[in-house]
Amino acid sequence: MRGETAKAAGEALLRRLRRLVARAAAVKGSDRKQLLALLDDIETTRRGLQRECAAIEGEMRQATVRTTAIGAYLRNSQAGRGRRHN
């Protein structure tokens, strides 16, 4: 499971993205250097968020597998004792 530090890192990335969007709204279209720096920062933040999403997706997949295994174990244990599960 993701720890508190991983959760905090994800929250920090989202806060950074919000700041970058606000900064993008204030940049003038003629300031090429600032726009390039902003694009780079946004791309770096986007990659970080994608990594976080992939980690969460992996955890969700693992939780689904565990849930399925627990259900199979439950059905098996009830069948062994002669109970029926509706």
N, C-alpha and C positions, 0 to 999 in steps of 0.2 A: 504494500500500500504506500501511497505517496505520503511523505512526511510533511510536517508543518513548513519546513524550509522550502520544499518543492511548491507547496501551495502559495507561500509568500513570493516565490520567484515568479509564478504565473500572474499573481496579482500585480506585481511590480511591472511586468511586461505590459499588462493592460493599461496601467496608469501611464507608462511611458508612451504607449500608442496614443492615448488621449492627448497628452502634452504635444506630441508631434503633429497631430491633426490640428490642434489649436495654433501651433506655430506655422503650419502650412497655410492656414487662413490669413495669417498676418504678413506672409512673405510677398514681396512685389514680384511680378512676373519677369521683370527685367534683371533681377539679381540672380544671375546664373550660378555663381559659386554657392550661394546659400541654398538654392534649389537642389543642386547636386548633392550637397551635404545632407540635406533633408531627405532626399530619395534614398541615400545610402543608409541613414538612420532608420528609415521606415522599413527598408528591406531587411536589415539586421533584426529588427524587432519582429517582423513577420516570420522570419525563420525560427526565431525563439518560440513564438507562439505555436508554430506548426510542430515543433518538437514537443511542447507541452501537450498539445492535442493528441499526438501519437502516443505519448505515455499514458494519457487518460484512456484512450481507446484500447490500449493493451490491457489496462487494469479492468476495464469493462468486459473485455473478452474473457479474461481470466475469471472474473466474478460469475459470468454466465456459465462457464465450464464447471465451476464449483457448485453452482446452484443445480445444474443438471445432475452432477454426481450425487449430491445430497438427496435429490428427489429419487434417483435410481436406488440408492441405498435404503431410503425409507420404504419404497415399494417392495424391495426385496425382503426387508426385515418383516414387513407385515404379511407378506405371502408365506414366509416361513412359519409364522404362527397361526396361519389359517384365517387371518382377517382379510377383509376386502376393502379396498380403497375406492371410494366413489368419486 
